[in-house]
């Protein structure tokens, strides 16, 4: 019964998101639904898990944006050697922040969830990315077929 409720809730949320928000929000909703289904969190676990997970996702997004902004500052051919070195050091700093963020997430999640569910989370994230990639390939190949 719990699984049926979760699936119905997921479908409702997904449908409403598709009708109202940009693609990024749609993907986020689909990811939440996928993770929810895969982890089968108790109500107590979910109440503690989602704020921690969402805060981590927001922080990762900010780091991704910083990384992209750093790389898009100038054309590589126009960089001086010292600018290139500074850019590399900044990029390394961002990568270290990503690793620290992942370590903090694991530490925080171990206080909320059993280790097996954390492993399921990593698997769910990986399988979601794979599904998104497959969907992208499918849509991209359809677009190529339609242009010919």
OpenMM code with the backbone's topology and positions (N, CA, C; nanometers):
from openmm import Vec3, app, unit

residues = "UNK UNK UNK UNK UNK UNK UNK UNK UNK UNK UNK UNK UNK UNK UNK UNK UNK UNK UNK UNK UNK UNK UNK UNK UNK UNK UNK UNK UNK UNK UNK UNK UNK UNK UNK UNK UNK UNK UNK UNK UNK UNK UNK UNK UNK UNK UNK UNK UNK UNK UNK UNK UNK UNK UNK UNK UNK UNK UNK UNK UNK UNK UNK UNK UNK UNK UNK UNK UNK UNK UNK UNK UNK UNK UNK UNK UNK UNK UNK UNK UNK UNK UNK UNK UNK UNK UNK UNK UNK UNK UNK UNK UNK UNK UNK UNK UNK UNK UNK UNK UNK UNK UNK UNK UNK UNK UNK UNK UNK UNK UNK UNK UNK UNK UNK UNK UNK UNK UNK UNK UNK UNK UNK UNK UNK UNK UNK UNK UNK UNK UNK UNK UNK UNK UNK UNK UNK UNK UNK UNK UNK UNK UNK UNK UNK UNK UNK UNK".split()
positions = [
    Vec3(0.0824, -0.1195, 0.0000),
    Vec3(0.0000, 0.0000, 0.0000),
    Vec3(0.0869, 0.1260, 0.0000),
    Vec3(0.1944, 0.1246, 0.0805),
    Vec3(0.2844, 0.2395, 0.0871),
    Vec3(0.3475, 0.2664, -0.0490),
    Vec3(0.3845, 0.1601, -0.1192),
    Vec3(0.4452, 0.1746, -0.2516),
    Vec3(0.3466, 0.2369, -0.3495),
    Vec3(0.2222, 0.1952, -0.3457),
    Vec3(0.1207, 0.2510, -0.4350),
    Vec3(0.1003, 0.3989, -0.4059),
    Vec3(0.0970, 0.4351, -0.2776),
    Vec3(0.0816, 0.5760, -0.2407),
    Vec3(0.2009, 0.6570, -0.2900),
    Vec3(0.3198, 0.6033, -0.2753),
    Vec3(0.4401, 0.6720, -0.3199),
    Vec3(0.4369, 0.6930, -0.4705),
    Vec3(0.3982, 0.5908, -0.5440),
    Vec3(0.3931, 0.6010, -0.6897),
    Vec3(0.2882, 0.7037, -0.7327),
    Vec3(0.1701, 0.7000, -0.6693),
    Vec3(0.0656, 0.7964, -0.7038),
    Vec3(0.1100, 0.9390, -0.6716),
    Vec3(0.1723, 0.9575, -0.5566),
    Vec3(0.2226, 1.0890, -0.5195),
    Vec3(0.3274, 1.1346, -0.6200),
    Vec3(0.4161, 1.0439, -0.6565),
    Vec3(0.5207, 1.0740, -0.7532),
    Vec3(0.4603, 1.1164, -0.8869),
    Vec3(0.3628, 1.0420, -0.9339),
    Vec3(0.2987, 1.0754, -1.0614),
    Vec3(0.2294, 1.2112, -1.0546),
    Vec3(0.1626, 1.2379, -0.9432),
    Vec3(0.0938, 1.3661, -0.9275),
    Vec3(0.1932, 1.4824, -0.9272),
    Vec3(0.2982, 1.4692, -0.8482),
    Vec3(0.3999, 1.5745, -0.8403),
    Vec3(0.4653, 1.5940, -0.9768),
    Vec3(0.5011, 1.4846, -1.0404),
    Vec3(0.5665, 1.4927, -1.1707),
    Vec3(0.4757, 1.5598, -1.2728),
    Vec3(0.3507, 1.5217, -1.2763),
    Vec3(0.2571, 1.5799, -1.3727),
    Vec3(0.2396, 1.7297, -1.3489),
    Vec3(0.2271, 1.7680, -1.2236),
    Vec3(0.2089, 1.9098, -1.1956),
    Vec3(0.3340, 1.9893, -1.2279),
    Vec3(0.4499, 1.9306, -1.2044),
    Vec3(0.5755, 1.9993, -1.2353),
    Vec3(0.5905, 2.0155, -1.3863),
    Vec3(0.5603, 1.9104, -1.4613),
    Vec3(0.5726, 1.9185, -1.6065),
    Vec3(0.4828, 2.0290, -1.6625),
    Vec3(0.3703, 2.0520, -1.6004),
    Vec3(0.2756, 2.1506, -1.6505),
    Vec3(0.3165, 2.2934, -1.6161),
    Vec3(0.4053, 2.3125, -1.5188),
    Vec3(0.4279, 2.4472, -1.4671),
    Vec3(0.5698, 2.5011, -1.4761),
    Vec3(0.6711, 2.4193, -1.4715),
    Vec3(0.8054, 2.4708, -1.4477),
    Vec3(0.9019, 2.4413, -1.5612),
    Vec3(1.0168, 2.5113, -1.5603),
    Vec3(1.1184, 2.4850, -1.6622),
    Vec3(1.1811, 2.3461, -1.6485),
    Vec3(1.2582, 2.3069, -1.7478),
    Vec3(1.3169, 2.1733, -1.7527),
    Vec3(1.3968, 2.1353, -1.6280),
    Vec3(1.4728, 2.2257, -1.5741),
    Vec3(1.5549, 2.1950, -1.4565),
    Vec3(1.4681, 2.1501, -1.3396),
    Vec3(1.3568, 2.2175, -1.3226),
    Vec3(1.2646, 2.1809, -1.2149),
    Vec3(1.1987, 2.0463, -1.2420),
    Vec3(1.1692, 2.0192, -1.3682),
    Vec3(1.1102, 1.8901, -1.4044),
    Vec3(1.2067, 1.7776, -1.3702),
    Vec3(1.3306, 1.7969, -1.4079),
    Vec3(1.4316, 1.6942, -1.3812),
    Vec3(1.4502, 1.6753, -1.2314),
    Vec3(1.4503, 1.7849, -1.1576),
    Vec3(1.4642, 1.7764, -1.0122),
    Vec3(1.3499, 1.6958, -0.9509),
    Vec3(1.2291, 1.7217, -0.9969),
    Vec3(1.1126, 1.6483, -0.9456),
    Vec3(1.1214, 1.4999, -0.9798),
    Vec3(1.1642, 1.4703, -1.1012),
    Vec3(1.1801, 1.3301, -1.1407),
    Vec3(1.2871, 1.2608, -1.0566),
    Vec3(1.3940, 1.3336, -1.0286),
    Vec3(1.5021, 1.2776, -0.9461),
    Vec3(1.4520, 1.2494, -0.8044),
    Vec3(1.3782, 1.3422, -0.7487),
    Vec3(1.3227, 1.3234, -0.6144),
    Vec3(1.2311, 1.2013, -0.6120),
    Vec3(1.1466, 1.1906, -0.7127),
    Vec3(1.0557, 1.0761, -0.7205),
    Vec3(1.1338, 0.9453, -0.7321),
    Vec3(1.2363, 0.9453, -0.8151),
    Vec3(1.3180, 0.8246, -0.8347),
    Vec3(1.3870, 0.7841, -0.7040),
    Vec3(1.4474, 0.8802, -0.6378),
    Vec3(1.5168, 0.8513, -0.5116),
    Vec3(1.4177, 0.8045, -0.4058),
    Vec3(1.3033, 0.8706, -0.3981),
    Vec3(1.2003, 0.8325, -0.3009),
    Vec3(1.1591, 0.6874, -0.3208),
    Vec3(1.1365, 0.6525, -0.4457),
    Vec3(1.0944, 0.5154, -0.4763),
    Vec3(1.2045, 0.4142, -0.4432),
    Vec3(1.3275, 0.4472, -0.4769),
    Vec3(1.4381, 0.3535, -0.4575),
    Vec3(1.4747, 0.3343, -0.3106),
    Vec3(1.4669, 0.4406, -0.2310),
    Vec3(1.5124, 0.4315, -0.0912),
    Vec3(1.4059, 0.3791, 0.0036),
    Vec3(1.2792, 0.3971, -0.0299),
    Vec3(1.1709, 0.3536, 0.0576),
    Vec3(1.1930, 0.4047, 0.2005),
    Vec3(1.2050, 0.5361, 0.2123),
    Vec3(1.2315, 0.5994, 0.3414),
    Vec3(1.1080, 0.5946, 0.4312),
    Vec3(1.1326, 0.5788, 0.5601),
    Vec3(1.0241, 0.5932, 0.6553),
    Vec3(0.9904, 0.7425, 0.6644),
    Vec3(0.8784, 0.7739, 0.7243),
    Vec3(0.8392, 0.9147, 0.7376),
    Vec3(0.9454, 0.9920, 0.8166),
    Vec3(0.9924, 0.9326, 0.9227),
    Vec3(1.0944, 0.9954, 1.0067),
    Vec3(1.2247, 1.0166, 0.9288),
    Vec3(1.2662, 0.9146, 0.8553),
    Vec3(1.3887, 0.9259, 0.7751),
    Vec3(1.3743, 1.0352, 0.6698),
    Vec3(1.2590, 1.0377, 0.6035),
    Vec3(1.2357, 1.1360, 0.4968),
    Vec3(1.2398, 1.2788, 0.5516),
    Vec3(1.1808, 1.2997, 0.6684),
    Vec3(1.1798, 1.4333, 0.7281),
    Vec3(1.3209, 1.4827, 0.7580),
    Vec3(1.4108, 1.3930, 0.7929),
    Vec3(1.5493, 1.4310, 0.8227),
    Vec3(1.6356, 1.4317, 0.6969),
    Vec3(1.6070, 1.3379, 0.6061),
    Vec3(1.6903, 1.3191, 0.4873),
    Vec3(1.6798, 1.4342, 0.3877),
    Vec3(1.5574, 1.4714, 0.3486),
    Vec3(1.5410, 1.5665, 0.2390),
    Vec3(1.6023, 1.7039, 0.2642),
    Vec3(1.5917, 1.7619, 0.3826),
    Vec3(1.6589, 1.8914, 0.4023),
    Vec3(1.8114, 1.8820, 0.3861),
    Vec3(1.8701, 1.7744, 0.4368),
    Vec3(2.0158, 1.7553, 0.4246),
    Vec3(2.0530, 1.7332, 0.2780),
    Vec3(1.9789, 1.6462, 0.2120),
    Vec3(2.0082, 1.6143, 0.0723),
    Vec3(1.9906, 1.7374, -0.0167),
    Vec3(1.8811, 1.8100, 0.0018),
    Vec3(1.8558, 1.9285, -0.0809),
    Vec3(1.9586, 2.0386, -0.0580),
    Vec3(2.0005, 2.0572, 0.0651),
    Vec3(2.1048, 2.1565, 0.0938),
    Vec3(2.2347, 2.1182, 0.0234),
    Vec3(2.2651, 1.9887, 0.0246),
    Vec3(2.3853, 1.9409, -0.0441),
    Vec3(2.3737, 1.9627, -0.1953),
    Vec3(2.2570, 1.9333, -0.2515),
    Vec3(2.2358, 1.9524, -0.3955),
    Vec3(2.2512, 2.1004, -0.4335),
    Vec3(2.1983, 2.1900, -0.3496),
    Vec3(2.2111, 2.3339, -0.3755),
    Vec3(2.3578, 2.3770, -0.3711),
    Vec3(2.4306, 2.3273, -0.2723),
    Vec3(2.5724, 2.3617, -0.2606),
    Vec3(2.6520, 2.3075, -0.3799),
    Vec3(2.6189, 2.1843, -0.4240),
    Vec3(2.6866, 2.1282, -0.5431),
    Vec3(2.6572, 2.2124, -0.6663),
    Vec3(2.5336, 2.2586, -0.6787),
    Vec3(2.4969, 2.3412, -0.7945),
    Vec3(2.5766, 2.4716, -0.7949),
    Vec3(2.5927, 2.5328, -0.6788),
    Vec3(2.6706, 2.6567, -0.6700),
    Vec3(2.8158, 2.6329, -0.7100),
    Vec3(2.8720, 2.5205, -0.6658),
    Vec3(3.0099, 2.4885, -0.7035),
    Vec3(3.0209, 2.4630, -0.8539),
    Vec3(2.9211, 2.3939, -0.9117),
    Vec3(2.9206, 2.3710, -1.0572),
    Vec3(2.9176, 2.5038, -1.1320),
    Vec3(2.8323, 2.5945, -1.0856),
    Vec3(2.8212, 2.7256, -1.1497),
    Vec3(2.9522, 2.8025, -1.1387),
    Vec3(3.0167, 2.7969, -1.0212),
    Vec3(3.1467, 2.8624, -1.0044),
    Vec3(3.2484, 2.8052, -1.1026),
    Vec3(3.2484, 2.6745, -1.1145),
    Vec3(3.3430, 2.6078, -1.2034),
    Vec3(3.3198, 2.6504, -1.3488),
    Vec3(3.1950, 2.6507, -1.3906),
    Vec3(3.1626, 2.6914, -1.5280),
    Vec3(3.1997, 2.8371, -1.5498),
    Vec3(3.1668, 2.9221, -1.4545),
    Vec3(3.1996, 3.0647, -1.4673),
    Vec3(3.3499, 3.0872, -1.4770),
    Vec3(3.4251, 3.0131, -1.3994),
    Vec3(3.5718, 3.0262, -1.4045),
    Vec3(3.6247, 2.9884, -1.5421),
    Vec3(3.5727, 2.8780, -1.5958),
    Vec3(3.6217, 2.8305, -1.7254),
    Vec3(3.5773, 2.9183, -1.8416),
    Vec3(3.4695, 2.9911, -1.8242),
    Vec3(3.4164, 3.0730, -1.9329),
    Vec3(3.4599, 3.2188, -1.9270),
    Vec3(3.5517, 3.2514, -1.8387),
    Vec3(3.5944, 3.3905, -1.8236),
    Vec3(3.6592, 3.4427, -1.9516),
    Vec3(3.7501, 3.3660, -2.0067),
    Vec3(3.8254, 3.4093, -2.1229),
    Vec3(3.8518, 3.2920, -2.2150),
    Vec3(3.8774, 3.3242, -2.3389),
    Vec3(3.9225, 3.2234, -2.4336),
    Vec3(4.0593, 3.1734, -2.3875),
    Vec3(4.0798, 3.0445, -2.3888),
    Vec3(4.2055, 2.9853, -2.3412),
    Vec3(4.3266, 3.0443, -2.4120),
    Vec3(4.3154, 3.0691, -2.5398),
    Vec3(4.4280, 3.1236, -2.6163),
    Vec3(4.4641, 3.2652, -2.5738),
    Vec3(4.3709, 3.3356, -2.5115),
    Vec3(4.3949, 3.4737, -2.4684),
    Vec3(4.4521, 3.4838, -2.3273),
    Vec3(4.4578, 3.3716, -2.2547),
    Vec3(4.5096, 3.3731, -2.1175),
    Vec3(4.6608, 3.3895, -2.1159),
    Vec3(4.7073, 3.4682, -2.0192),
    Vec3(4.8516, 3.4714, -1.9948),
    Vec3(4.8855, 3.3467, -1.9139),
    Vec3(5.0102, 3.3153, -1.9034),
    Vec3(5.0518, 3.1976, -1.8260),
    Vec3(5.0102, 3.2115, -1.6795),
    Vec3(5.0267, 3.3311, -1.6234),
    Vec3(4.9898, 3.3494, -1.4817),
    Vec3(4.8380, 3.3406, -1.4637),
    Vec3(4.7591, 3.3897, -1.5596),
    Vec3(4.6138, 3.3767, -1.5520),
    Vec3(4.5722, 3.2298, -1.5615),
    Vec3(4.6381, 3.1564, -1.6483),
    Vec3(4.6078, 3.0138, -1.6638),
    Vec3(4.6392, 2.9385, -1.5349),
    Vec3(4.7532, 2.9711, -1.4751),
    Vec3(4.7915, 2.9056, -1.3493),
    Vec3(4.6918, 2.9392, -1.2388),
    Vec3(4.6520, 3.0635, -1.2309),
    Vec3(4.5537, 3.1056, -1.1305),
    Vec3(4.4203, 3.0339, -1.1522),
    Vec3(4.3793, 3.0211, -1.2782),
    Vec3(4.2564, 2.9514, -1.3116),
    Vec3(4.2635, 2.8047, -1.2694),
    Vec3(4.3756, 2.7402, -1.2963),
    Vec3(4.3932, 2.6004, -1.2551),
    Vec3(4.3850, 2.5847, -1.1039),
    Vec3(4.4471, 2.6754, -1.0310),
    Vec3(4.4431, 2.6686, -0.8844),
    Vec3(4.3006, 2.6915, -0.8321),
    Vec3(4.2285, 2.7828, -0.8961),
    Vec3(4.0883, 2.8059, -0.8581),
    Vec3(4.0043, 2.6811, -0.8849),
    Vec3(4.0279, 2.6179, -0.9990),
    Vec3(3.9538, 2.4969, -1.0333),
    Vec3(3.9862, 2.3838, -0.9357),
    Vec3(4.1120, 2.3733, -0.8957),
    Vec3(4.1507, 2.2721, -0.7974),
    Vec3(4.0810, 2.2993, -0.6634),
    Vec3(4.0739, 2.4253, -0.6249),
    Vec3(4.0065, 2.4633, -0.5004),
    Vec3(3.8599, 2.4223, -0.5033),
    Vec3(3.7939, 2.4443, -0.6157),
    Vec3(3.6533, 2.4065, -0.6307),
    Vec3(3.6380, 2.2544, -0.6210),
    Vec3(3.7294, 2.1800, -0.6835),
    Vec3(3.7238, 2.0330, -0.6757),
    Vec3(3.7413, 1.9850, -0.5319),
    Vec3(3.8301, 2.0479, -0.4577),
    Vec3(3.8488, 2.0124, -0.3165),
    Vec3(3.7220, 2.0422, -0.2364),
    Vec3(3.6553, 2.1518, -0.2696),
    Vec3(3.5300, 2.1850, -0.2018),
    Vec3(3.4227, 2.0808, -0.2323),
    Vec3(3.4209, 2.0307, -0.3554),
    Vec3(3.3254, 1.9254, -0.3913),
    Vec3(3.3500, 1.7987, -0.3103),
    Vec3(3.4768, 1.7621, -0.2938),
    Vec3(3.5108, 1.6426, -0.2160),
    Vec3(3.4715, 1.6630, -0.0700),
    Vec3(3.4997, 1.7811, -0.0158),
    Vec3(3.4626, 1.8102, 0.1234),
    Vec3(3.3104, 1.8061, 0.1407),
    Vec3(3.2390, 1.8555, 0.0419),
    Vec3(3.0931, 1.8540, 0.0459),
    Vec3(3.0403, 1.7104, 0.0459),
    Vec3(3.0984, 1.6254, -0.0366),
    Vec3(3.0574, 1.4850, -0.0423),
    Vec3(3.0862, 1.4147, 0.0907),
    Vec3(3.2004, 1.4447, 0.1505),
    Vec3(3.2348, 1.3856, 0.2806),
    Vec3(3.1370, 1.4303, 0.3888),
    Vec3(3.1019, 1.5586, 0.3861),
    Vec3(3.0060, 1.6112, 0.4839),
    Vec3(2.8695, 1.5453, 0.4653),
    Vec3(2.8275, 1.5283, 0.3398),
    Vec3(2.6992, 1.4632, 0.3145),
    Vec3(2.6994, 1.3224, 0.3724),
    Vec3(2.8035, 1.2467, 0.3468),
    Vec3(2.8113, 1.1103, 0.3989),
    Vec3(2.8045, 1.1100, 0.5511),
    Vec3(2.8804, 1.1974, 0.6141),
    Vec3(2.8800, 1.2066, 0.7610),
    Vec3(2.7400, 1.2389, 0.8121),
    Vec3(2.6744, 1.3358, 0.7491),
    Vec3(2.5394, 1.3751, 0.7909),
    Vec3(2.4385, 1.2625, 0.7680),
    Vec3(2.4501, 1.1959, 0.6529),
    Vec3(2.3552, 1.0889, 0.6225),
    Vec3(2.3716, 0.9688, 0.7148),
    Vec3(2.4932, 0.9415, 0.7582),
    Vec3(2.5154, 0.8295, 0.8500),
    Vec3(2.4461, 0.8509, 0.9843),
    Vec3(2.4147, 0.9763, 1.0168),
    Vec3(2.3402, 1.0057, 1.1394),
    Vec3(2.1896, 0.9891, 1.1195),
    Vec3(2.1467, 0.9804, 0.9921),
    Vec3(2.0044, 0.9752, 0.9593),
    Vec3(1.9607, 0.8381, 0.9088),
    Vec3(2.0429, 0.7792, 0.8228),
    Vec3(2.0053, 0.6563, 0.7528),
    Vec3(2.1027, 0.5429, 0.7809),
    Vec3(2.0551, 0.4194, 0.7674),
    Vec3(2.1477, 0.3062, 0.7730),
    Vec3(2.2408, 0.3104, 0.6501),
    Vec3(2.3571, 0.2545, 0.6645),
    Vec3(2.4566, 0.2557, 0.5571),
    Vec3(2.4022, 0.1937, 0.4282),
    Vec3(2.3205, 0.0895, 0.4405),
    Vec3(2.2640, 0.0251, 0.3214),
    Vec3(2.1774, 0.1219, 0.2406),
    Vec3(2.1027, 0.2068, 0.3077),
    Vec3(2.0189, 0.3032, 0.2359),
    Vec3(2.1035, 0.4116, 0.1696),
    Vec3(2.2161, 0.4435, 0.2294),
    Vec3(2.3059, 0.5417, 0.1676),
    Vec3(2.3646, 0.4833, 0.0395),
    Vec3(2.3993, 0.3575, 0.0437),
    Vec3(2.4486, 0.2912, -0.0777),
    Vec3(2.3377, 0.2875, -0.1821),
    Vec3(2.2141, 0.2605, -0.1391),
    Vec3(2.1004, 0.2639, -0.2325),
    Vec3(2.0834, 0.4036, -0.2921),
    Vec3(2.1092, 0.5067, -0.2116),
    Vec3(2.1013, 0.6443, -0.2609),
    Vec3(2.2017, 0.6641, -0.3744),
    Vec3(2.3252, 0.6231, -0.3529),
    Vec3(2.4276, 0.6377, -0.4570),
    Vec3(2.3878, 0.5610, -0.5830),
    Vec3(2.3328, 0.4418, -0.5645),
    Vec3(2.2877, 0.3630, -0.6792),
    Vec3(2.1706, 0.4309, -0.7490),
    Vec3(2.0795, 0.4879, -0.6710),
    Vec3(1.9633, 0.5570, -0.7288),
    Vec3(2.0079, 0.6808, -0.8074),
    Vec3(2.1036, 0.7544, -0.7540),
    Vec3(2.1545, 0.8710, -0.8262),
    Vec3(2.2192, 0.8285, -0.9583),
    Vec3(2.2957, 0.7210, -0.9534),
    Vec3(2.3623, 0.6702, -1.0743),
    Vec3(2.2598, 0.6214, -1.1767),
    Vec3(2.1597, 0.5468, -1.1300),
    Vec3(2.0592, 0.4956, -1.2232),
    Vec3(1.9741, 0.6098, -1.2799),
    Vec3(1.9507, 0.7134, -1.2015),
    Vec3(1.8758, 0.8285, -1.2520),
    Vec3(1.9551, 0.8993, -1.3617),
    Vec3(2.0833, 0.9202, -1.3382),
    Vec3(2.1679, 0.9832, -1.4408),
    Vec3(2.1675, 0.9008, -1.5686),
    Vec3(2.1738, 0.7692, -1.5525),
    Vec3(2.1725, 0.6810, -1.6689),
    Vec3(2.0407, 0.6942, -1.7447),
    Vec3(1.9293, 0.6982, -1.6718),
    Vec3(1.7987, 0.7149, -1.7359),
    Vec3(1.7908, 0.8476, -1.8109),
    Vec3(1.8415, 0.9533, -1.7493),
    Vec3(1.8399, 1.0849, -1.8141),
    Vec3(1.9264, 1.0853, -1.9400),
    Vec3(2.0405, 1.0192, -1.9326),
    Vec3(2.1295, 1.0108, -2.0479),
    Vec3(2.0638, 0.9334, -2.1607),
    Vec3(1.9999, 0.8223, -2.1265),
    Vec3(1.9308, 0.7418, -2.2278),
    Vec3(1.8171, 0.8217, -2.2917),
    Vec3(1.7431, 0.8962, -2.2103),
    Vec3(1.6343, 0.9792, -2.2628),
    Vec3(1.6900, 1.0875, -2.3554),
    Vec3(1.8009, 1.1470, -2.3163),
    Vec3(1.8639, 1.2489, -2.3999),
    Vec3(1.9063, 1.1884, -2.5344),
    Vec3(1.9699, 1.0711, -2.5293),
    Vec3(2.0129, 1.0059, -2.6533),
    Vec3(1.8934, 0.9751, -2.7425),
    Vec3(1.7864, 0.9254, -2.6818),
    Vec3(1.6670, 0.8899, -2.7573),
    Vec3(1.6079, 1.0144, -2.8248),
    Vec3(1.5958, 1.1220, -2.7501),
    Vec3(1.5390, 1.2455, -2.8059),
    Vec3(1.6315, 1.3058, -2.9107),
    Vec3(1.7608, 1.2987, -2.8838),
    Vec3(1.8589, 1.3554, -2.9768),
    Vec3(1.8578, 1.2781, -3.1084),
    Vec3(1.8468, 1.1476, -3.1017),
    Vec3(1.8442, 1.0678, -3.2256),
    Vec3(1.7140, 1.0924, -3.3020),
    Vec3(1.6043, 1.1154, -3.2317),
    Vec3(1.4770, 1.1474, -3.2980),
    Vec3(1.4885, 1.2827, -3.3706),
    Vec3(1.5522, 1.3781, -3.3060),
    Vec3(1.5695, 1.5096, -3.3683),
    Vec3(1.6552, 1.5004, -3.4939),
    Vec3(1.7571, 1.4184, -3.4905),
    Vec3(1.8417, 1.3995, -3.6096),
    Vec3(1.7604, 1.3341, -3.7216),
    Vec3(1.6797, 1.2346, -3.6871),
    Vec3(1.5975, 1.1657, -3.7856),
    Vec3(1.4968, 1.2601, -3.8497),
    Vec3(1.4399, 1.3491, -3.7692),
    Vec3(1.3399, 1.4425, -3.8205),
    Vec3(1.4010, 1.5491, -3.9116),
    Vec3(1.5294, 1.5808, -3.8931),
    Vec3(1.5959, 1.6839, -3.9737),
    Vec3(1.6376, 1.6302, -4.1109),
    Vec3(1.6484, 1.4994, -4.1242),
    Vec3(1.6948, 1.4415, -4.2509),
    Vec3(1.5862, 1.4408, -4.3540),
] * unit.nanometer
topology = app.Topology()
chain = topology.addChain("A")
for resn in residues:
    res = topology.addResidue(resn, chain)
    for name in ("N", "CA", "C"):
        topology.addAtom(name, app.Element.getBySymbol(name[0]), res)
